[in-house]
């Protein structure tokens, strides 16, 4: 469950842009921030706001990458533990976290270059949105079998 209010709260974009990451943010918190950022990004038409959202997303994805490389804290291990594993809905190649994070970083950088036509930028934003949510769903799916 996301810790962010739902867009279209008019204050939501500015709340996201002023929210800073801290050392206490865990994997799920940063994932929630990333999904909130891309959800607002696909809805905004303001160029300045889009660039600011992309900048925050680059920073958040960098933090997410570091958290994915670190050991999971106990409270997340318990959230990711289940008595029965359900088969993944995705092929194995789409469950590679490092690969998906690389794709997301590349898509954000393409948007930040601001060199593509508006229709292309909108499509890239949509792809960025969908891949971010795919990654979030994948990382939040329990994968540890309880003893």
N, C-alpha and C positions, 0 to 999 in steps of 0.2 A: 504494500500500500504506500502510495506516495505521501510525502510529508508536506507537499505544496498544495495551495488552493488551486482550484480549477480555473483555467483561463475560460472565460473572458472577463474576469475581474480586472477593471481598468488599471489598478495599481500593480497587477501581477508582473508585467514586464519590468517595471522599475524595481520591484522587490527582487527579481532574479538578478538584475544587473548590479545591485548593491550587495547581494549576499556573498560573503567571502567564505572561502574554504578554510577550515582550521585543521589542526593536527588531530582533533578528536573525531573528525568525520570518518565514518566507516564506509565500506564498499557500497552498502545499500543506500546510504545517504547521498553519496556522490552519484550513484546510478540514478536516484530520484532527481537530482539536480540536472543531470544530463538529459533525461527524458522530458523534464519540464522545459528546459531551454529549447530543445528541438520542437516541442509542441507549440511554443510561442513563435519560434522561427518560421514555421510553415504558415502561420496565420498573419504575420506582419508584412506590410507593404512598405514601411518606412525604411529607406536605405540606411540611414544612420543607426537605427535600432537593430537592423539585421546585422550590420558589421559589429556592433557592440555585443549582440547575442553570440555571434560566431567567435569573437574574442574570448568571451566567458566560456564557451564550449571548448575551445582549444585548451584553455587552462584546466577545465574540469576533466577532459579526456586524458590529459597528462597525469593528473592526480589519480584518475581511475586506473590508468596503466600501472602506476606504482603500487596501488592497492591490490591489483590483481597479481602482482609479483610477490607480495608480502604474505606472511602466514595469516590465516583467518583468525579473528578473535573468537573466544569461546561462545559469545552470544550469537555470532553468525553461524558457527558450527552447529549449534542447536537448531537454528532456523533452517539449516540445509540438511538436517538429518531426518530420515523417514524410515518407517518399517517396511515399506514396499516401494521399490523403484519403478517409476513408470517409464516406458520406452520414450525416447526423444521423438518429437515430431519432425525434427530436422535431420538432414544428412550430417554425418560426422564433420564434413568439411566446413559446415556453417557453425559448428560448435567450437571452433578454434578462436579463443578469446583474443589472442595476439593478432591474428589475421583481421578479425572484425575491427579491433581498435585501430589498426593500421588503415583500413578502408575508411573508417570514420574520420580520422585525422586528415587523410587525403581529401575527402569530400569537403570538409570545413575549409581547408586551405584553398581549394578550387573556388569556393564561394567567396572567400576573403580576397582573392585576386580580382574579383569584380570585372572579369573580362568576357564573360559569356552573356549571350542575349537573355532578356528577362525570362522568357519561357524555359530556357535551359536551366537557368538558376532556380526556377521554381521546381523543376523536375529533380534537380540535384538536392534541393532542400527536402523534397518528399522522400527521396531515397535515403538521405541522411536520417530523417525522422524514423523511417521504417527499420533501418538497420540498427539504430540506437535502441528502439523498443525491442527488437529481436535479441540484441545482446543483453538487455536488462532482463528480459524473460528467461533467457538461458542461464544467466548468472544467479538468478533468484530461485531457480528450480532445484528442489532438494536432490542431492546426488550421493549423500553419505547414508549408507545402510546401517541402521542401529543394530547393536548386538543383542 
